[in-house]
């Protein structure tokens, strides 16, 4: 019974994290289940790509070269 209560609580926090992300609310808790819900299924953004470059200028140079090769 206690195990079921913990599972229900975890699922509730996960769903709350999903809802907060969907509505654009900043994270409200540091609970692991909540954060997993908040961070799940997020679209990959610019931060995910830029982190591989030492400077923004390096990223912009790479991006410009990539676009030139696609559209000569």
C-alpha positions as CSV (number, residue, x, y, z in Angstrom):
1,X,0.0,0.0,0.0
2,X,2.8,2.4,0.9
3,X,4.5,1.6,-2.4
4,X,1.4,2.5,-4.3
5,X,1.2,5.8,-2.5
6,X,4.7,6.7,-3.5
7,X,4.1,5.7,-7.1
8,X,0.9,7.8,-7.3
9,X,2.8,10.8,-5.7
10,X,5.6,10.4,-8.2
11,X,3.2,10.2,-11.1
12,X,1.4,13.3,-9.9
13,X,4.6,15.3,-9.6
14,X,5.7,14.1,-13.1
15,X,2.4,15.3,-14.6
16,X,2.6,18.6,-12.8
17,X,6.1,19.1,-14.3
18,X,4.7,18.3,-17.7
19,X,1.9,20.8,-17.3
20,X,4.2,23.6,-16.0
21,X,6.4,23.2,-19.0
22,X,3.5,23.2,-21.4
23,X,2.1,26.4,-19.9
24,X,5.5,28.1,-19.9
25,X,5.8,28.2,-16.1
26,X,9.3,28.2,-14.6
27,X,10.1,25.1,-12.5
28,X,8.4,25.3,-9.1
29,X,10.0,22.3,-7.3
30,X,13.3,20.4,-7.1
31,X,11.6,17.0,-6.8
32,X,13.2,14.5,-9.2
33,X,9.9,13.3,-10.6
34,X,8.7,16.8,-11.2
35,X,12.0,17.8,-13.0
36,X,11.9,14.7,-15.1
37,X,8.4,15.7,-16.3
38,X,9.4,19.3,-16.8
39,X,12.4,18.4,-18.9
40,X,10.9,15.5,-20.9
41,X,9.9,16.0,-24.5
42,X,11.4,19.4,-24.8
43,X,12.4,20.5,-28.3
44,X,16.1,20.7,-28.8
45,X,17.0,24.4,-28.8
46,X,19.9,26.5,-29.8
47,X,21.6,25.9,-26.4
48,X,22.0,22.2,-27.3
49,X,23.9,23.1,-30.5
50,X,25.9,26.2,-29.3
51,X,27.4,24.3,-26.3
52,X,29.8,22.5,-28.7
53,X,31.5,25.7,-29.8
54,X,34.0,27.7,-27.8
55,X,32.5,31.1,-28.9
56,X,29.4,32.4,-30.5
57,X,31.5,33.7,-33.4
58,X,32.7,30.1,-34.1
59,X,29.0,28.9,-34.1
60,X,28.0,31.7,-36.4
61,X,30.8,30.9,-38.8
62,X,29.9,27.2,-38.8
63,X,26.2,28.1,-39.3
64,X,27.0,30.4,-42.2
65,X,29.2,27.7,-43.9
66,X,26.4,25.1,-43.4
67,X,23.8,27.3,-45.0
68,X,26.1,28.1,-47.9
69,X,26.7,24.4,-48.6
70,X,22.9,23.8,-48.6
71,X,22.0,26.7,-50.8
72,X,24.9,27.5,-53.1
